């Protein structure tokens, strides 16, 4: 898929077509036919006159805002990588024809809807030009560790942005979740030290693990029955954003912090893919990690709900959290929930009233895994975070665990 679209001369896009039964060419509306026009005659190959009509079209240069929903095609998950990988695209849309390539966007009506749509590709093209002009791994004369931190941060940040945008789109089959973005992953894999792990990358794994869902369940959905997505019904591995069906994903980490400390060590990580495509569907995967595993207690008498744990000689931390799927209050109360710290970050952000420090510490929420495949095995159920630095875990015993 990546080769087909990235090597095409140009791609035709029926952006406003909702299903295959609609024509690419839109019928001219009655108001259009009543506008000023002129008749031009052209001779056929046999010398016969052949008139055609040119219509004047009013352009609304002062339109404010946009409505990307006018492009049903762009709501589809498979189209996302086809759009970004194509070198040039010709759009048939509600206002006429549009052109987008990696350096410019042109539209005959200067529709704000279209220009907003084109902005996504132009911004990505600028980032990927910086990324893809680096040597390939096979011919690289310098190691990835000496390429420069800015380069590593840029490509990792670009991937997380791609995932956040992609997860908001529609797929007919959930089994397509990895293949439908696999072309972009294959393109990036030429430059990243890898490996690719079910939608995450080994060289940025700790930050990639900070994904969370934001479309429906922000905290515990108290009083509701257990979700059908729970436990055995949930795709594996649970540490991947692909395990959460029908939810939007975002990332909690800063792209780059002024002060940054990783609190979890990755010992090993592996995925077994179905078939020969390394960017396709996955059978299972695991992460072997080491860190302070802290038993936590959810509190339902507070709004918003919090999860708490003790650390550092008895001090207590209170965390906000987002679950990967809904849980009832009773179900959560009967779970052994643990928090595994991933990263603490602090950065200085410029605001209208001056600069301010923005700090956060991020934790994985884990529960014991029922299967017999691993000792000290856990599943992810959510992400917890607090807006301050909590990194005094030196008194805590580090445990080696497996997350499946």
C-alpha positions, 0 to 999 in steps of 0.5 A: 500500500505504501509503495502504490500511493507513494510512487503514484504520479498523482492520486484522484480523490472524490473527497465529497463522495459518501459511497461508491454509488455517487458520481465523481462529477457533480451536477451543476446546480440551478443557481450556477446555470443562471449565473453570467456565462459565455458561449465558446465555439470550438471546431471538432476534428471534422471541422464542425462547430462544437459550442461549450459554455463557460460560467462565471462563479462567485468566490467567497473570499471572506468565508470564516471557519471550515467544515471538514465533514463536507469531505466524507471520504476523509473520515475513513481510516484507510484514506488517511495514509493514502492521503499522506503518502501520495506525492500529488492529489487532485480533489473533486470537492463541493466547490470544484477542483483542488490540487495538493502536493508536498509543497503547495495547495491550490483550489479554484474557489479558494474554499476554506474547507479545502485549504484547512484539509490541505494544511494537514498534508503540508505540515506533515510534508515539512516534518517528513522532509526533515525526517526522510532526508536522513540516511537509511539505516542500511547505509547510515554512516552514523548511529542513531544515537549520534543523529541528534536528539532533535531528529529523534524527537521530531520523528517520534512526535510525528508518529504520535500525531499521526496516531491521534489523528488516525484514531478519530477516523472510521474503519469498517473492520477493527482488524484493519486498525494496524494495516490501515496505518501500516504504510506510514509505519513502513515509511518511518521504519526506513529511518528509525532504529525500531523495532515496530511494536503493534503501533508503538516504537521501541526507540520511543516506547516509554513516551508511546505508552502514555496514550489514553482514550478521550472520546467517552470514558474519562474516569470510572463510569460508576454504576454501569455494568461491566463493558463487553470490551473487558479482559478476554474480549479485549484485543492483545496486547493491552499496552497498545492503543490498538487494543481499545476498540472504537475510541480516540487516542491522545498522548499525555507526555510532553514531546520534550521536557526541559527536565525529564526522568524515565522511571521505568526500565524496559528489559525486553519487548516483542510482538508476534505478527500474523503473516509476513507483514511486520506492520500488519495484524498482531497475534500477541506481544509483551513488554518486560519491564522493571520499576516500582509497582505501587498498589493503588486504591480508587476513591469514588467519594470524590469528584472527580474520582481519584486513585491513590497510593503510598510511596516514599516512606508513607507519603500519599499521591493522588492521581487523576486517571483515564480508563481504557474501557468502562468499569463499574464501581463494584468491579474496580473495588474488587480489582488489585490495581497497581500503578507503575510510574513511566516518566516525570517531566517538567517544561517551561511554557510561554503563556500570554501572561508570561512563562510558567512551569508545566510538570506532570508524572505519568503512570500505567494502571495495571491489574494481574493477568489471569493467563498462565503464560508469564510469571508476574504478568499484568494487563493495562487498564488505563493511564494515571497522571498528576500535575507535579513531579513525583520521582522520589521512588528510590526507597521503593523496591523495583520489580520485574514484571511482564505486561501483556 
